[in-house]
Amino acid sequence: MSRKLNTDLLIILIAVPILWFAPSGLKSYGLYVVSLWLVMSIAAMGLNLTLGYAGLTSLAQGAFLGIGAYATAILTVKAGWPLPAAFLASTGLSFLVGVVLGFPALRVKHHYLAFVTLAFSVVVFLVARNEQWLTGGVYGLANIPRPVLFGADLGGGLAFYRTVLVVTLALTLVMWWLLHSPWGRAFQALRENPLRAASLGVDIRAYTLLAFAIGSAFGGAAGSLYAPLVEFIDPAPFALSASFVLLLTVVAGGAGSFFGPFVGAFFSYMLPELLRATGGWYLIIYAAVVLVLVMVSPTGLLGLIDRWRDHQSQRRAAAIRAAARPTLASADKPTLENQGAAP
């Protein structure tokens, strides 16, 4: 276990400097795409906790992305709050709403829970579209400010990308700590067998609510970064399809894998942009890639690596057994001869 923990931290420490300097030569649109990848990785981390680790099916992560985005936009544009304060408030609001949404999960499971969260997503979308006095309706909210820290303007493309990277790093470390704490082990026990977890003293009710609340908070944090990234929001990006794409993100990356959200977000948000070089074929190619991935590796892209590791381990074990057979045979032969020579 300690080796796995050290490997995860080593990957994080290596990735951060690379991600800090690598996009320096990108133009504004390239910086936007890479920033969007980080933002959606945060949202996927939250859904990965709820679905991949706690085993609770949710189709509401896109709604929490919208709650965080609209809360930040309203607080910064209409109330004049600084972005850091709006970020904390939006994340806290999403946490509280996630607690409320978690109560149905205490009574219904699997696809029934998916229907409940789907209905919640529709309600959030309708509020965003129809309550024009608050959300701007279909006209949206514009001129969402980017952060200013100690007098330094972080609104430029590269500066804002690095701001998002720092926030992503902080939330990644929080998630890493959470998953390797007793809370994380309780979430996994809840996924594997709730009855057994309850018999071991795990408070099923509390951890179910916590799984929804923390996952929702990560969705709200992602939305709070998404709003200043695009500087204009309307209801369209937070329709039901957003939750389905985030679900695809978690599944494609590998549900229950720590780095799965980052791999899945690359697959869901950056790969389509890279495929635009193929012209009008990019959506067809992307859909074909999704179908092949689901058929070849239902456990996601990181699942392919795990399967390869298992195959290599089996091959090494088979080679060790094959090498041990002559040794065992030679060790048994004198014994048999001695037994035959005995009177």
Rosetta blueprint (number, residue, H / E / L):
1 M L
2 S H
3 R H
4 K H
5 L H
6 N H
7 T H
8 D H
9 L H
10 L H
11 I H
12 I H
13 L H
14 I H
15 A H
16 V H
17 P H
18 I H
19 L H
20 W H
21 F H
22 A H
23 P H
24 S H
25 G H
26 L L
27 K L
28 S H
29 Y H
30 G H
31 L H
32 Y H
33 V H
34 V H
35 S H
36 L H
37 W H
38 L H
39 V H
40 M H
41 S H
42 I H
43 A H
44 A H
45 M H
46 G H
47 L H
48 N H
49 L H
50 T H
51 L H
52 G H
53 Y H
54 A L
55 G L
56 L L
57 T L
58 S L
59 L L
60 A L
61 Q H
62 G H
63 A H
64 F H
65 L H
66 G H
67 I H
68 G H
69 A H
70 Y H
71 A H
72 T H
73 A H
74 I H
75 L H
76 T H
77 V H
78 K H
79 A L
80 G L
81 W L
82 P L
83 L H
84 P H
85 A H
86 A H
87 F H
88 L H
89 A H
90 S H
91 T H
92 G H
93 L H
94 S H
95 F H
96 L H
97 V H
98 G H
99 V H
100 V H
101 L H
102 G H
103 F H
104 P H
105 A H
106 L H
107 R L
108 V L
109 K L
110 H H
111 H H
112 Y H
113 L H
114 A H
115 F H
116 V H
117 T H
118 L H
119 A H
120 F H
121 S H
122 V H
123 V H
124 V H
125 F H
126 L H
127 V H
128 A H
129 R H
130 N H
131 E L
132 Q H
133 W H
134 L H
135 T H
136 G L
137 G H
138 V H
139 Y H
140 G L
141 L E
142 A E
143 N L
144 I L
145 P L
146 R L
147 P L
148 V E
149 L E
150 F L
151 G L
152 A E
153 D E
154 L L
155 G L
156 G L
157 G H
158 L H
159 A H
160 F H
161 Y H
162 R H
163 T H
164 V H
165 L H
166 V H
167 V H
168 T H
169 L H
170 A H
171 L H
172 T H
173 L H
174 V H
175 M H
176 W H
177 W H
178 L H
179 L H
180 H L
181 S L
182 P H
183 W H
184 G H
185 R H
186 A H
187 F H
188 Q H
189 A H
190 L H
191 R H
192 E H
193 N L
194 P H
195 L H
196 R H
197 A H
198 A H
199 S H
200 L L
201 G L
202 V L
203 D L
204 I H
205 R H
206 A H
207 Y H
208 T H
209 L H
210 L H
211 A H
212 F H
213 A H
214 I H
215 G H
216 S H
217 A H
218 F H
219 G H
220 G H
221 A H
222 A H
223 G H
224 S H
225 L H
226 Y H
227 A H
228 P H
229 L H
230 V H
231 E L
232 F E
233 I E
234 D L
235 P L
236 A H
237 P H
238 F H
239 A L
240 L H
241 S H
242 A H
243 S H
244 F H
245 V H
246 L H
247 L H
248 L H
249 T H
250 V H
251 V H
252 A H
253 G H
254 G L
255 A L
256 G L
257 S L
258 F L
259 F L
260 G H
261 P H
262 F H
263 V H
264 G H
265 A H
266 F H
267 F H
268 S H
269 Y H
270 M H
271 L H
272 P H
273 E H
274 L H
275 L H
276 R H
277 A H
278 T H
279 G H
280 G H
281 W H
282 Y H
283 L H
284 I H
285 I H
286 Y H
287 A H
288 A H
289 V H
290 V H
291 L H
292 V H
293 L H
294 V H
295 M H
296 V H
297 S L
298 P L
299 T L
300 G L
301 L H
302 L H
303 G H
304 L H
305 I H
306 D H
307 R H
308 W H
309 R H
310 D H
311 H H
312 Q H
313 S H
314 Q H
315 R H
316 R H
317 A H
318 A H
319 A H
320 I H
321 R H
322 A H
323 A H
324 A H
325 R H
326 P H
327 T H
328 L H
329 A H
330 S H
331 A H
332 D H
333 K H
334 P H
335 T H
336 L H
337 E H
338 N H
339 Q H
340 G H
341 A H
342 A L
343 P L
